[in-house]
């Protein structure tokens, strides 16, 4: 699987109530509202284990997310973990001026991505847990049961509203615990079902 084929990374915001609360944002209601998406360029995907931070930001933060790969039939076929790296200082400035978030979300290397695993190896999305460990300390942990909008809902929304293309990636939201990363940090992430570990990722911040 070549993630560099991806044209678009469709990322949903505020899909975990705990993260919306920590960002002091309104918590969406899946029964009365729609998912909130923003776009990261496919060219910001990074499959190397090294993370390079932009020199112009003093506050790049990690957001661990489950990533889903779109096949030729515009369905999910593979799963992975990704970091939605966010230049929080640039995002806050853009928000204050009512400007787009592109600089804060789509800078070079802002979407480190782990290896892809076929969904044939997973029985369902119902109870998948994922965790981010920074410098040997657990900093983020989530479960698909806590998603406000489930993967199927996200896929259907993107299909009906955006030009979804084969090999695109959908990021499904981050749980609470986002925080800054700096040069010298080590990050590792795991995805597992109730029965077994599905994948492990590792990144070094340089």
Secondary structure, 3 states (H helix, E strand, C coil): CCHHHCCEEEEEECCEHHHHHHCCCCCCCCCCCCCEEEEEEHHHEECCCEECCCCCCCCEEECEEEEEEECCCCCEEEEEEEECCEEHHHHHHHHHHCCCCHHHHCCCCCEEECCCEEHHHCCCCCCCEEEEEECCEEEEEEEHHHECCCHHHHHHHHHHHCCCCCCCEEECCCCCCCEECCCCCEEEEEEECCCCEEEEEEEEEC
